[in-house]
């Protein structure tokens, strides 16, 4: 049996060191990208940020989707240069 790894304090570590075993909250996304929480909600409204989904009234983000979003953004920026 593998030992459970503790939740990391820095949400940005999600993108550097592997995927956590939980879905991310809008607060996690805001902290990870160092943007205001309102920006995260605007990204969702405009469909420009990482894809999120609702569990009841709660907005959540799959870490794999966030990682794919960052990879896609990096590739887009490289191709634009």
Secondary structure, DSSP 4 states (H G I P E B T S, - for coil): -PPPPPPPS-TTHHHHH---SSPEEHHHHHHHHT--HHHHHHHHHHT-SS--EEETTEEEE-HHHHHHHHHHHHHHHHHH-
